[in-house]
Structure formats: C-alpha cells, structure tokens
Amino acid sequence: MRSRTNKLRNLVATYWQPAVFYGMLIVFFGLLLWFKLGTLLGNYSQDELDTLRSAHGLREIMHHPMNAPFTIVAYLFRVAHFSGHDLFSLRAAATLFGLLTLTTFYWLVRHWHGERTAILGTILFGCSAWFLHTARLGTPEVLLFVLASLAAGSVWLKHTDNRLVLVIGFVLAATLLYIPGLIWFLLILGIWQAKTIARLFREHLSIMLAGIAAILALISPLVWAVYKSPILLKTIAGLPAQGWPDPVDSLLRLAHIPVNLIVRGPLDPEHWLDRLALLDAFSITMLALGIYLYIRHWRLVRAKLMAVVVVVGVILASLGGAVTIAILAPFLYIMIAAGVGFMLDRWYSVFPRNTIAQAVGVVLVSLAIISASWYGLRQYYVAWPNAPATKQTFVVQ
C-alpha cells in the first residue's frame, strides 16, 4: 500500500505542472475553436454539404467508408441533436480532431524540446490561421492531422510496454487505414519499428494477436468496400479517384508547395484568404532556424522521422488526390517551435547568469508569438469571413 502511495505521489509530483499547463491550453483552444463556429460565416460550403451526404446515416458511412472516423463522429453529434443544423455537426466533429491534434502536438514538442517550447509552440500553432481553417471546417481534411498522433504513438511505444498503449496503437492503425494516403506512413513505421514490434510479439503475444484481430474487425467495412469497388484502393493510396497523376501537373504542384508556404498562398476561398502565404514572417524565420537545428542533429531519430514525414507528405500532396498540404502543418510547426526554443537557448547561452537579460529575451519572444498569433486570429476571424470570395463560397443554407 505504501509503495502504491509513493508511486502516486511521485507521479503527481512529476506531471502536475505539465497537466496544469495542458489543461489551461486545452480550455483556451476549446473556446477558440467553438467561438462563432456556426455563425462566423452564416452559411456552409458545398464541400461540407457533400460530406454531410456521406455521413447522413450508418448505411451511407458503410457504403462510403473513406474518412469514416470523421463521418462517424459527425453522425454521433447529429444523432445526439447537438445542434439544430445538421451541417454544424460536421464542424463540431472537426474541432474534436483539432483538439486531439493540439494534444499530440503539445506532447511531442514537450518530449523533444521541453515544456517552455511546447507551450509557446502550441500557442503559435493553435492560433495560426492554417490550423483554424482546417480544424473548424466541416470536411474530413482535418483527419490528415491524425498523422501527428501516429508520430507520437511511435515515440511512446519506444519508451513503454504498457498494454493500454498497445491497444491505442492498434485502434490508431485501423483509423489511419480509413484516411487517404496515410497507409504509406503506417507501412514505413512498421518497417522502421520492426525490431520493436518483434520484441512486443515475444513479450506480449496474446495482446498482439488480439490487436491484429481487432484491426481486422475494425477495417472490415473498408475491406468489403474495396471488394465491391477495387478502384477505392487508389483513394486509399492517396492517388486521384479518376485517372492517374499527370507527371507535369504533379511537378507543378510540387513546385507550388514551398511557394504557398512562404510567398503566395493557394487561391482557395474555402480554405484560405486571398493569396496570402500560409506562414507569417515570424513563423518562416523560426522554421528556418528549426530546419537548421534538425539538420545539425540529423542523426537523431526525431530528425529522420521529420524528414520522412515531410518528404512523403510533399509527394502525396503533389499527386492531386485527397491528400493536401495540410498534412504538413503539424510537423512544420513542430520545427517552428524547435526554432523558437533554439533561439531562446542561444540567448540564454549568451547571458548564462544575467537573469534580467534572460527575462528580456523571454518577453521579446513571447511578444513576437503574441503578435504572430494575433495576426492569425484576425486573418481568420475578421478578414477571411468578410472577403467577397468567401461569402460567395459559403452559400449553402
């Protein structure tokens, strides 16, 4: 009894501070994601209406199982009469996955770069217009953020033999198979973690076999849909549903990705404001520092993981299928957060004992993050809904 009490006391002593910080962040971002969720634009987009048709009932979800994790959550919100408007349930479902993304983002950055960097990075990512556009729109695009959960799960699996972690891992693996293009990351992770998986089979054979059986049960609707329509395999692989990727068009889309990030954004009123770059000036600067930091420590597993995710994500986004550039957002902001932490560390190394200078550095960086966050919030909540192109896009009553 005493040993259990001591373990509980040590657990509380270790995690109470990050738990408090995370609780404050999740409440803030929960309120932010739900602020004027159904009234900011007044109406809905055609893509949201098309998504509602595939999430109208369990039969429709079974017949169109792609993106089922999103459509099932949206269906449950609608069945619970969560709102008087069916389309609102789609946006509510998107915010749920948005909060899940922020949770895994915070955990990953904290694990890799420390508490301070995790808090600053999560604020910057959660207040960015890019995150808000994706996590507040009633379409399955937000599911691309689930890839961050796969990265967090792979890191967690390396450091624990907890059975609950294994169960969560199997559920996550089954979920990823329903999201276009993410099967490649699952395969890469399986090859990468082959030794760890083999060890788990030796030490927890019954759980691993039960997990495989659970995966097969969870993906049975997807298997049945593929059996009835084999062309669905193209969507699962992240390829265009009709035809095949054109090499020239794919190369052009590939070239547009860095341009969209730092120079000129996509002309897509449903997801973005005019032709503004996806990243603001401060984030671009911190991204450059973060990339430098990861290249400098390229031997670390996290650096190799980030490189694989970015390379494969860019390739999939250039194919013209269901995978969009949004798949890169959490990982780019992880590097942005790393850049912020690196800049503060360098500042501290210049003033190792001058607490006043250290405080000045933290205040200046915090002000820069507040300014960048305020810019993202105003861009999303003020400028975008009042743009004429946006009003012409969201016309569904």
Rosetta blueprint (number, residue, H / E / L):
1 M L
2 R H
3 S H
4 R H
5 T H
6 N H
7 K H
8 L H
9 R H
10 N H
11 L H
12 V H
13 A H
14 T H
15 Y H
16 W H
17 Q H
18 P H
19 A H
20 V H
21 F H
22 Y H
23 G H
24 M H
25 L H
26 I H
27 V H
28 F H
29 F H
30 G H
31 L H
32 L H
33 L H
34 W H
35 F L
36 K L
37 L L
38 G L
39 T L
40 L L
41 L L
42 G L
43 N L
44 Y E
45 S L
46 Q H
47 D H
48 E H
49 L H
50 D H
51 T H
52 L H
53 R H
54 S H
55 A L
56 H L
57 G L
58 L H
59 R H
60 E H
61 I H
62 M H
63 H H
64 H L
65 P L
66 M L
67 N L
68 A H
69 P H
70 F H
71 T H
72 I H
73 V H
74 A H
75 Y H
76 L H
77 F H
78 R H
79 V H
80 A L
81 H L
82 F L
83 S L
84 G L
85 H L
86 D H
87 L H
88 F H
89 S H
90 L H
91 R H
92 A H
93 A H
94 A H
95 T H
96 L H
97 F H
98 G H
99 L H
100 L H
101 T H
102 L H
103 T H
104 T H
105 F H
106 Y H
107 W H
108 L H
109 V H
110 R H
111 H H
112 W H
113 H H
114 G L
115 E H
116 R H
117 T H
118 A H
119 I H
120 L H
121 G H
122 T H
123 I H
124 L H
125 F H
126 G H
127 C L
128 S L
129 A H
130 W H
131 F H
132 L H
133 H H
134 T H
135 A H
136 R L
137 L L
138 G L
139 T L
140 P H
141 E H
142 V H
143 L H
144 L H
145 F H
146 V H
147 L H
148 A H
149 S H
150 L H
151 A H
152 A H
153 G H
154 S H
155 V H
156 W H
157 L H
158 K H
159 H L
160 T L
161 D L
162 N L
163 R H
164 L H
165 V H
166 L H
167 V H
168 I H
169 G H
170 F H
171 V H
172 L H
173 A H
174 A H
175 T H
176 L H
177 L H
178 Y L
179 I L
180 P L
181 G L
182 L L
183 I H
184 W H
185 F H
186 L H
187 L H
188 I H
189 L H
190 G H
191 I H
192 W H
193 Q L
194 A H
195 K H
196 T H
197 I H
198 A H
199 R H
200 L H
201 F H
202 R H
203 E H
204 H L
205 L H
206 S H
207 I H
208 M H
209 L H
210 A H
211 G H
212 I H
213 A H
214 A H
215 I H
216 L H
217 A H
218 L H
219 I L
220 S H
221 P H
222 L H
223 V H
224 W H
225 A H
226 V H
227 Y H
228 K H
229 S L
230 P L
231 I L
232 L H
233 L H
234 K H
235 T H
236 I H
237 A L
238 G L
239 L L
240 P L
241 A L
242 Q L
243 G L
244 W L
245 P L
246 D L
247 P H
248 V H
249 D H
250 S H
251 L H
252 L H
253 R H
254 L H
255 A H
256 H H
257 I H
258 P H
259 V H
260 N H
261 L H
262 I H
263 V L
264 R L
265 G L
266 P L
267 L L
268 D L
269 P L
270 E L
271 H L
272 W L
273 L L
274 D L
275 R L
276 L L
277 A L
278 L L
279 L L
280 D L
281 A H
282 F H
283 S H
284 I H
285 T H
286 M H
287 L H
288 A H
289 L H
290 G H
291 I H
292 Y H
293 L H
294 Y H
295 I H
296 R H
297 H L
298 W L
299 R L
300 L L
301 V H
302 R H
303 A H
304 K H
305 L H
306 M H
307 A H
308 V H
309 V H
310 V H
311 V H
312 V H
313 G H
314 V H
315 I H
316 L H
317 A H
318 S L
319 L L
320 G L
321 G L
322 A L
323 V L
324 T L
325 I H
326 A H
327 I H
328 L H
329 A H
330 P H
331 F H
332 L H
333 Y H
334 I H
335 M H
336 I H
337 A H
338 A H
339 G H
340 V H
341 G H
342 F H
343 M H
344 L H
345 D H
346 R H
347 W H
348 Y H
349 S H
350 V H
351 F L
352 P L
353 R L
354 N L
355 T H
356 I H
357 A H
358 Q H
359 A H
360 V H
361 G H
362 V H
363 V H
364 L H
365 V H
366 S H
367 L H
368 A H
369 I H
370 I H
371 S H
372 A H
373 S H
374 W H
375 Y H
376 G H
377 L H
378 R H
379 Q H
380 Y H
381 Y H
382 V H
383 A H
384 W H
385 P H
386 N H
387 A L
388 P H
389 A H
390 T H
391 K H
392 Q H
393 T H
394 F L
395 V L
396 V E
397 Q L
